[in-house]
Amino acid sequence: MFTWPLFIIIPVLIKCDSSGPVFFLQKRLGLKGKVFRAVKFRSMVAKAEDMLKSEQELMEEYLKCYKIAEDPRVTKIGYYLRKSSLDEIPQIFNILKGDMSLVGPRPIVIVELEKYGRHRDEFLSVKPGLTGLWQVSGRNELSYEERVALDIKYIRERSVWMDIMILFKTVYAVISARGAC
């Protein structure tokens, strides 16, 4: 209810900044390996995935940790959406649909599952979250291995108290933009 004005303002800003759709849909893994489409506000150029596939250096960096520092595909408004985490707001629909929860491990793309190794089944035993332990522990300042370790730690130690703590820390992490790309 509090976010509805953002669903008016942000699409207008995205459309003024670049051509293409307002939302970005990407297949992610959920509970028990169920594939769902995570929805975000588009923060990159419209053909970002094609650009990634066609540029070897970008693809190599992406495959290391599934993020690209100073990604040239990010639009001007996309930079601010990512820095403020406003690009994530449409995932509220994934939560309402039941594919995600408010707090949990990061929803990963299918090819990332191999990086979880022996923790694969453990990772798939819970719904992914809009926010989680690694997001409040350094975000993009962490290595991929540290993010995986924090996701597993959350899964093993999760509790209502931990979720409440993560939600409060998320507010601070978003306001401070610490570790945001």
C-alpha positions in Angstrom: 0.0 0.0 0.0 2.8 2.4 0.8 4.7 1.6 -2.4 1.9 2.3 -4.9 3.2 5.9 -5.7 6.5 4.3 -6.7 4.7 2.1 -9.2 3.7 5.3 -10.9 6.9 7.4 -10.6 9.5 4.7 -11.3 7.9 3.5 -14.6 7.8 7.0 -15.9 11.4 7.6 -15.1 12.4 4.3 -16.7 10.5 5.1 -19.9 12.1 8.6 -20.0 15.6 7.2 -19.6 15.5 4.3 -22.1 13.3 2.4 -24.4 12.0 -1.1 -23.5 9.7 -2.6 -20.9 9.4 -1.2 -17.4 9.7 -4.6 -15.8 12.5 -7.2 -16.0 11.5 -10.8 -15.6 14.1 -13.5 -15.0 13.8 -17.2 -14.2 14.9 -17.9 -10.6 14.9 -21.0 -8.4 12.5 -21.2 -5.5 11.5 -23.7 -2.9 12.2 -27.3 -3.9 13.8 -26.1 -7.1 10.6 -24.6 -8.5 11.4 -22.2 -11.3 9.5 -18.9 -11.1 9.8 -15.5 -12.8 11.2 -12.9 -10.4 10.0 -9.4 -11.4 12.0 -6.2 -10.9 12.0 -2.7 -12.3 14.3 -2.8 -15.4 17.6 -1.1 -14.5 19.5 -2.1 -17.7 19.3 -1.5 -21.4 16.5 -3.4 -23.0 18.7 -6.1 -24.7 21.1 -6.5 -21.7 21.2 -10.3 -21.8 22.0 -10.3 -25.5 24.8 -7.8 -24.8 26.2 -10.0 -22.1 26.2 -13.0 -24.4 28.0 -11.1 -27.2 30.8 -9.5 -25.1 33.3 -12.1 -23.9 34.8 -10.0 -21.1 31.4 -9.1 -19.6 30.4 -12.8 -19.7 33.6 -13.9 -18.0 33.1 -11.4 -15.1 29.5 -12.3 -14.8 30.2 -16.0 -14.5 32.7 -15.4 -11.6 30.1 -14.1 -9.2 26.9 -13.3 -11.2 27.4 -9.6 -10.8 29.4 -7.1 -12.9 31.2 -4.2 -11.2 30.4 -0.9 -13.0 28.2 -2.8 -15.5 28.0 -0.8 -18.8 24.5 -2.2 -19.4 23.0 -0.3 -16.4 20.9 2.8 -17.4 21.2 6.2 -15.7 18.0 5.7 -13.7 18.9 2.0 -13.3 22.0 3.1 -11.3 19.8 5.0 -8.8 17.2 2.2 -8.7 19.9 -0.3 -7.8 21.8 1.9 -5.4 18.5 2.5 -3.5 17.2 -1.1 -4.0 14.0 0.3 -5.5 14.5 -2.0 -8.5 13.5 -4.8 -6.1 10.1 -3.4 -5.1 8.1 -5.4 -7.7 9.2 -8.6 -6.0 6.4 -7.9 -3.6 4.2 -9.6 -6.3 6.5 -12.7 -6.0 5.9 -12.7 -2.3 2.1 -12.3 -2.7 2.1 -15.1 -5.2 4.0 -17.3 -2.8 7.2 -17.8 -4.8 9.3 -15.7 -2.3 9.2 -14.6 1.3 10.1 -11.3 2.8 13.4 -12.7 4.3 15.4 -15.6 3.0 18.4 -16.6 0.9 18.9 -14.7 -2.4 16.8 -16.0 -5.3 19.4 -17.4 -7.7 19.4 -18.0 -11.4 19.4 -21.6 -12.4 23.1 -21.8 -13.5 24.2 -20.6 -10.0 22.9 -23.7 -8.3 26.1 -25.6 -9.0 28.0 -23.0 -6.9 26.1 -24.3 -3.8 27.8 -27.7 -4.2 26.9 -30.0 -1.3 24.6 -27.3 0.1 22.3 -27.5 -3.0 19.4 -29.4 -1.3 19.7 -27.3 1.8 19.5 -24.1 -0.3 16.4 -25.3 -2.1 14.7 -26.2 1.3 13.4 -22.7 1.8 11.8 -19.9 -0.2 14.2 -17.2 -1.4 13.7 -13.8 0.2 13.4 -10.1 -0.9 16.1 -9.5 1.7 18.4 -11.7 3.6 21.5 -12.1 5.8 24.1 -11.4 3.1 22.2 -8.3 1.9 22.6 -6.8 5.4 26.1 -8.1 5.9 27.9 -6.2 3.1 25.8 -6.7 -0.1 28.1 -6.5 -3.1 31.2 -5.9 -1.0 31.2 -9.6 -0.2 32.7 -12.4 -2.4 30.4 -14.9 -4.0 31.6 -17.6 -1.5 30.8 -15.3 1.4 27.3 -14.7 0.1 26.7 -18.5 -0.3 28.0 -19.1 3.2 25.7 -16.4 4.7 22.7 -17.9 2.8 23.5 -21.3 4.3 24.0 -19.8 7.8 20.6 -18.1 7.5 18.9 -21.4 6.5 20.5 -23.3 9.4 19.9 -20.6 12.1 16.7 -18.9 10.9 14.1 -17.8 13.4 11.5 -15.2 13.8 13.9 -13.1 15.8 16.6 -13.4 13.1 14.0 -12.3 10.4 13.0 -9.3 12.5 16.7 -8.3 12.9 17.3 -8.7 9.2 14.3 -6.5 8.4 15.5 -3.7 10.6 19.1 -4.0 9.3 17.7 -3.9 5.7 16.2 -0.5 6.3 19.6 0.8 7.4 21.4 -1.0 4.5 19.0 0.5 2.0 19.2 4.0 3.5 23.0 4.0 3.8 23.4 2.3 0.3 26.4 0.5 1.8 27.6 -2.2 -0.6 25.0 -1.4 -3.2 26.1 -1.6 -6.9 
